[in-house]
Amino acid sequence: MDVIFDPARQGATAGGAAAGTIKDGDQKTFMQDVVEASREVPVLVDFWATWCGPCKTLTPALEKVVTAAGGRVRLVKIDIDKNRQLVAQLTQMGLPLQSVPTVVAFWQGQILDLFQGALPESEVKRFIEGLLKAAGGQMPTADLMAEAEAAVAQGDHHAALELFGALSQQEPENAKALAGVARTLLALGEEEQAKAVLDNAPDKIKEAAEITAARSAIEVEIEGRRAKAMLAEFQNRIAADPDDHAARIDLAVALSASDDRDGAVDALIEAIRRDRAWNEEAARKQLLKFFEAWGFDDPASKAGRRKLSSVLFR
């Protein structure tokens, strides 16, 4: 029987890496398409079968993520039923190919990592990102940003922190990435670390809108924590004196900290309506601070801007 996977033959096809990012492989081309190609870029091998239901879900996800990586990683798909000799030899080497799908990552002619089962696309991205880090490569910045923002939307702040951090390392002057690091640290309760990240921002981006907004988010979080415990007191003060503008602004801060952003907006709009100029327009300034901290695309920010304009331009 021919030796299909023999490290002694690795030098025989040097420079013969596959030209395509994604291709079908077999036992005849395994050395060239996988082992030798992995000396240039990491190579994923998708072991699949026509009868495998989960394979039909995983393979398209793999193809999508590998394509998005822009040539930094390659994918070779191998049908186990058509390549039994290869599968048998790899199984003897310890690869768990008795079940599919199994995805094996090769780097520098060696097995670097693997996973089994049909992972969701987000987990496939994370696996490939880890592979690229281990290999010293990088995912495209747009891809990292999109994945980080998706992680935030899903409430996975640990994943978002890792992705924003990777992007910040690639692009130290990317204000959006650095602000993302600070905001995810804040979401994880690491307030001091979040402040330190912003304090140590490169001079070129210290005053960038994203950095300023992240600072506002930290300030709103700190102020809100204090005000939240006194929410009832502020409500009682306003009930006793509807023109207690200080209490109304404090109430807005407490409502924001209680995740009632619409209520916070309404409290400040009412304060502006009653006395816009009070304390150098403190209510309007607090509302703008909220918009900055929440993000200008936040639904409460959008609604709040409409309400503010109706008061200011009536």
N, C-alpha and C positions, 0 to 999 in steps of 0.2 A: 504493500500500500504506500502511495506517495505521502510524504510528510507535507501537510498543508500549512501548518503554523509552526515554523521552525525559526527561532531567533537567529540561527546560524546563517539563514538565507536573507536576513534583513538588508544586508548591504547589496544584494544582487540587483535590486531594482531601485536604488537610490535615485531620487529626483523624479520618480515615476508617480507622483501624487496625482490623484484624479483631478481633471480640469474642472469638472462640474461640482457645484456645492452639494447637490443631492443626486444620488444615482442608485440603481439596483446593482447589487454585488453578488458574487458567487464564490465557490471554493477555489476556482482558478485564478480569480483576481484579488483574493483577500489580502495577500501580501502587499500588492501594489496599492489597492484602493484604501486599505485600512492601516496596516502596519507602517508602510513607508510614507503614506500621506500624512500620518500622525506626527511625523518629524517636522512638518511645516505648520500644521494647525491641528487642533484637537479634532478627532473624528468620532462621531456617534455611530454605533452599529445597532440598527433596529432589527431584532430577530422576531419575525412574524410568521403567520400562517393564514392561508385563505379561509380556514374554518374558524379562526379566532375572532370572536365578536369584539372584544376590547381593542384589538389591533386596529380595527376600522375607525375607532375613536382617537387612539393615540397617534397613529402615523400622520394624519393631517395636522395635528397640533405640533408634532415634531417638525414637520416640513415648514409650517408657518414661522415657528420661532427660529429655526436654522436660517431660513431665508431672510428674516429680519436682522439676523446677526451680521449680514453683509459680508460673508466670506470668511469670518473669523472662526467658523466651525463648519465641519462638513457632516453629511449624513449618508450612510450606506445602508440600504435595506436588503436584508437577506431572508429569503423564504426558507424556513427550516426543513420543509418537506422536500425541497429540491436540492438541498445541500446537507444531506444526512452525514456524509463523511466529515465535513467541516464541523458540524454540530457535535458529533461524537468526539472528535479530537479536542475541541474546546471544553467539552464537558469533563474530559479526563484531566484537563488543566484546572478544574475547579469552578468553571462558570456554570451557574444554575440555569441551564437552558431546557430543563425538563418541562417548563411552562412558559407560555408567551402571553403578552409581549414581554420581552426582556431587552433593555437598552444598555449597551456597554460603551463606556467612553474610553478611547485610547489616546494617549499622548506620549510622544517620544518613543513609540514602538512598544509601549507598555499599557496594561490596563490601569486606568486611573480611578474609575468609579463605575457604578451601575445602579439601575433600579428596575423593578418589575411591576407590572400592572399598568393600567391606563390612568396616568396622572392627569389632572386638569391642566389646561394650558398655563395657568399661573405657576404651578409647581414645575412644569417643564422649563419655563423661563428661569425659575430660581435654580434648577439643576444646572442648566447651561451657563448661567451667570457664575455659579460656583466653579464650574469646569474652567471657564475662561480666566477666572481669578487665579486658580491653581496653575494655569498655563501661562500666566502673565499677560493675557489678552484683555480686551475690553469690549463690552457691548456698545453699540452706537448710543450716543448720548440721548437722542430723541427717544429711543427705545427704553432706556433706563428711566427717563423722566416720566414717560407714559406708564410704566409699570409701577413706579413709586406713587404716582397720583392715584392709580387704581387701588394700590394697597391702602392708601389713606381713606379712599371712599369705602373700602371694605372694613375699615376699622383695624387693620393689621398694622399697627404702628411700629412694631419691631421690624417687620419686613420693609416698611417704608423708610425707616431710619437707615437700614443697611443699604438700600438702593440710593437714597439721597446722598449718603456718605460716599458711596462708590462714585457717584457723579461728581461730587465736590472734589474728590481726589483727582479725577480726570480733568476737571475744569475748575481750578481753585477760585476763579473770578466769576463763576456762575452764581449770580445773586439768588436766583430762584432755587437752586439746589441747596445753597447754604441756608436760606430761609426755611427750606423744607426740613433740613436737619434740626434747626432750632424748634420749629413747630412740632415735630414728632417727639423731640425730647420733652417738650412742654406737655404734650398729650400723655407721655409716659410718667409724668410727675417729676421729671428731672429739670426743675425750673432753673437752678443755679447753672447747670451745664448749658442749658439753652441760652442763658444770658452770656455766658463765657464765649460760646460759639459766635454770637453776634458782636461781642466786644472785640474779638480777635479777627473779625472779618478784614480782608485785604482793604487797604485804603481806597482803592479804586471803586469798591462797591459798598463802602460803609454807609453811604447815604442813598443807596438805590431804593426804589420804591418797595421792593420785596423785603429788604432788610428792615426798613422803617416799619412796614406793616407787621413783621414778626415781632419787633420790639413792642408795638402797640398791643399785640396779642398777649404778650407776657404781662404787660402792665394791666390789661383788662382782667387777666386771670388773677393777679395778685389783689387788685382792688375788689374784684368780685368775691373772692374768698372771704374777705373781711366783711363786705356788705351783706352777703348772703345770710349770715347769722343774725343780722338785725333787720331783716325784711319786714317783719311784723311791726317793729318800731317805726319804720319809715311810713308804712301804711297808716298807722295811727296818727302820726304827725300831720300827714296830708289830710286825713279826715277832719282833724281839728282846725287846720288852716290850709285851704287849697292853694294859697299863694306861698307856701313854704317851698320855694324853688330848690333849695339845697336838699331837702328831704326827697323831692321828686327825682332829682338827678341821682341821688344815692339809691333810690328805689330802682331806677333803671339799671344801675350797675348790678344790684342784687338780682334782678330779673334775668339779666344776661347770664349771670353766673348760674342761674337755675335753669338754663336752656330755654328760657322764654324770651327769645329775641324780639318777637313781634310785640310782646308786652313792654319790653325795654324801649323799643322805638316809640310806641304810643305814649309812654310816660314822658319822654323827652320832647316829642311833638307838642304835647299839652303844655309843657314848661315854656317852650318857644312861643306858643300861641298866647300864653298869658303875659310873658314879659321877655321878649327876645333879647333885649340888651342886658338883662340881669347878669351881674358879675362878669362883664366883658364877654357876653354871649356864651356862657359856660355850657348851657344845654346844647346849643348847636355844635360846639367844639367836641363835646362828649359823643354826640351822635356821629360825627365824622370819624372820631376815633374808633367807634364801634364798626363802622363800615370798613375801615382799614384793617382792623383786627379780624373781622369775620371773613373778609374777602369781598371785593366789590361785586362778584358774581353770585354771592350768597342771596337766596330768595328774600331774606329779611332786609338785606342791604338794598336790593332793588326796590322793594316795596317802600322802604324808609326814604329813599331818595325821591320817590314820587310824592310821598306825604310831605317831605320837607319843602319841595318846590311849590306845592299847593299853599303852604303857609307863607313862604317867603315872597311869592309873586302874586298873592291874592290882591 
